[in-house]
Amino acid sequence: MPSLVKVLIVILCAETTVSEYFNDDLYLQEAAELQDFLMNERDGKSSYRKTLPPSVKVNIGLYFELLSLNDFDEIRGRFECNGMLRLNWSDQRFSWDPMKFNNTMLTPFMSSQVWKPQISLLNTFSKFIIINDKREEFVIWYTSEGIANLLIAGVFDVTCDPNVKYFPFDSHECVLLFIPFENLLFPEYASPFTIDIMEDSIIKDNFADRDDDGKWIYRTLTPCIVKLPSRQLTAVAFPVNIHRRPTFAIVNIILPVMLLGFLNLAVFFQPVQAGERISFSITVLLSFTVYMIYIGEIIPETSNPMPVLSFVLIFKLGCSTCIVIAVAIVTRIFHRERRKLSPLLRKMIAAFLKMGSCFSCKKHSDELTREKQADDLSSIVESRGDNRDNQVGDAGHLKNESTDDWTKMCIVLDKLFFLFFLTLLLLESAFYILAYVVMSGDRENRQTQSQICTDGL
């Protein structure tokens, strides 16, 4: 009994194998008959000529699927990506009745066997590209209605018009322009081909942001048909929006520069009598200059347009230079010959010290008390009638008073310079924060509509 079961199993397996073999063989035979029918034996007509287009006017549908970003050079204006170009067109010479061919709905042909449109990439970067030329071989699938479908995958290298004005918050729009090659030979009204955009997309979330690149965030925008400015021709435009990730530039450029700016202000907290004020400010200036050399390797080297950040850095360098000059001026005033200040200038210095926040009210009150005590002491000495002692006391008092006035004047100048440069630094910091918020909000709220499609080429 077990041996009989084994025999039955072997017989069933053999029948299944033979059935599958004959089914495959039948499919291949019918597919070959269908292709022979389409190429040579349709209703007794002459053989198929692949050099002739299917009709007088051929409508070609295109759609570009962006797969990944290979490289984007914002200096040379070069955009390279991996993608797929889908084409379809109608060729009624390849239509058939599925019922006559075992319900076969699709059949393939090699691109060298049949007619196919030649599509050119207009804005190629390196060399002029004609897709579907004789050197390339693809498989074209035909439906029973005579619709040809072709999918071409490859690397697409095109030119781009970058704009690094708002680096590191810059955003760029690159476009791939496709047009039938024959349309370049004729005006639009006499062109044998028309172009259209296929509606469906193979890739899910094709218009969503993609963050698989460490430097750029990119997305596909809604394609459109645009007019070429040089000739009365239309081309299919597939725009791609590219936005820079600003974190690297913020951490390596903006934050260190802001910290150097705050460090530069520390020179005004040093006493005027200290001899290291000028050397400290010059050291910070040299540090800023050396750091500018490092920053120059990160900022895009282009002048059309010039990044705004370059002007900001030059402004920071100018502020650091002005701080060195301000410190030198205050030091020179402190060490100059002591002369008595005019009453008006003394009143202005006293009023500013009262309003200042760098010195406490108690300290200012103590200074006024000491001045009053000195004046009282001088009055007592004068009332005693000792002319010699009175003259010596007056001379010493005037000398000390003059020295104290010039010291206060240096303190006032330090205070004014500190407040001035601190205001500039705070305004600069507010500019960075506002730019980051505005650019981030614009990236989140931007639409899928392309600026090229709206304004034209």
Secondary structure as the mmCIF struct_conf table of DSSP 4:
data_model
#
loop_
_struct_conf.conf_type_id
_struct_conf.id
_struct_conf.beg_label_comp_id
_struct_conf.beg_label_asym_id
_struct_conf.beg_label_seq_id
_struct_conf.end_label_comp_id
_struct_conf.end_label_asym_id
_struct_conf.end_label_seq_id
HELX_RH_AL_P HELX_RH_AL_P1 PRO A 2 MET A 39
TURN_TY1_P TURN_TY1_P1 ASN A 40 ASN A 40
HELX_RH_3T_P HELX_RH_3T_P1 ARG A 42 GLY A 44
HELX_LH_PP_P HELX_LH_PP_P1 LYS A 45 TYR A 48
TURN_TY1_P TURN_TY1_P2 LYS A 50 THR A 51
BEND BEND1 LEU A 52 LEU A 52
BEND BEND2 PRO A 54 LYS A 57
STRN STRN1 VAL A 58 ASP A 73
TURN_TY1_P TURN_TY1_P3 GLU A 74 GLY A 77
STRN STRN2 ARG A 78 SER A 90
HELX_RH_3T_P HELX_RH_3T_P2 GLN A 92 PHE A 94
HELX_RH_3T_P HELX_RH_3T_P3 PRO A 98 PHE A 101
TURN_TY1_P TURN_TY1_P4 ASN A 102 ASN A 103
STRN STRN3 LEU A 106 MET A 110
TURN_TY1_P TURN_TY1_P5 SER A 111 GLN A 113
BEND BEND3 VAL A 114 VAL A 114
STRN STRN4 ILE A 119 LEU A 121
TURN_TY1_P TURN_TY1_P6 LEU A 122 ASN A 123
STRN STRN5 THR A 124 THR A 124
BEND BEND4 PHE A 125 LYS A 127
STRN STRN6 ILE A 129 ILE A 131
TURN_TY1_P TURN_TY1_P7 ASN A 132 ASN A 132
TURN_TY1_P TURN_TY1_P8 LYS A 134 ARG A 135
STRN STRN7 VAL A 139 THR A 143
TURN_TY1_P TURN_TY1_P9 SER A 144 GLU A 145
BEND BEND5 GLY A 146 GLY A 146
STRN STRN8 ILE A 147 THR A 159
TURN_TY1_P TURN_TY1_P10 LYS A 165 PRO A 168
BEND BEND6 PHE A 169 PHE A 169
STRN STRN9 SER A 171 PRO A 180
HELX_RH_3T_P HELX_RH_3T_P4 PHE A 181 LEU A 184
TURN_TY1_P TURN_TY1_P11 LEU A 185 LEU A 185
BEND BEND7 PHE A 186 PHE A 186
HELX_RH_3T_P HELX_RH_3T_P5 GLU A 188 ALA A 190
BEND BEND8 PRO A 192 PRO A 192
STRN STRN10 PHE A 193 ILE A 197
BEND BEND9 ILE A 202 ILE A 203
TURN_TY1_P TURN_TY1_P12 LYS A 204 PHE A 207
BEND BEND10 ALA A 208 ALA A 208
STRN STRN11 ARG A 210 ARG A 210
BEND BEND11 ASP A 213 LYS A 215
STRN STRN12 TRP A 216 THR A 220
HELX_LH_PP_P HELX_LH_PP_P2 LEU A 221 PRO A 223
STRN STRN13 CYS A 224 LYS A 227
BEND BEND12 PRO A 229 GLN A 232
STRN STRN14 THR A 234 ARG A 244
HELX_RH_AL_P HELX_RH_AL_P2 THR A 247 ALA A 249
HELX_RH_PI_P HELX_RH_PI_P1 ILE A 250 ILE A 254
HELX_RH_AL_P HELX_RH_AL_P3 LEU A 255 LEU A 265
HELX_RH_3T_P HELX_RH_3T_P6 ALA A 266 PHE A 269
BEND BEND13 GLN A 270 GLN A 270
TURN_TY1_P TURN_TY1_P13 VAL A 272 GLN A 273
TURN_TY1_P TURN_TY1_P14 GLY A 275 GLU A 276
HELX_RH_AL_P HELX_RH_AL_P4 ARG A 277 GLY A 296
TURN_TY1_P TURN_TY1_P15 GLU A 297 ILE A 298
BEND BEND14 ILE A 299 ILE A 299
TURN_TY1_P TURN_TY1_P16 ASN A 304 PRO A 305
HELX_LH_PP_P HELX_LH_PP_P3 MET A 306 PRO A 307
HELX_RH_AL_P HELX_RH_AL_P5 VAL A 308 PHE A 334
TURN_TY1_P TURN_TY1_P17 HIS A 335 HIS A 335
BEND BEND15 ARG A 336 ARG A 336
HELX_LH_PP_P HELX_LH_PP_P4 LYS A 340 SER A 342
HELX_RH_AL_P HELX_RH_AL_P6 PRO A 343 MET A 355
BEND BEND16 SER A 357 PHE A 359
HELX_RH_AL_P HELX_RH_AL_P7 CYS A 361 SER A 383
TURN_TY1_P TURN_TY1_P18 ARG A 384 GLY A 385
HELX_RH_AL_P HELX_RH_AL_P8 ASN A 387 ASN A 445
BEND BEND17 THR A 448 THR A 448
HELX_RH_AL_P HELX_RH_AL_P9 GLN A 451 ASP A 455
#
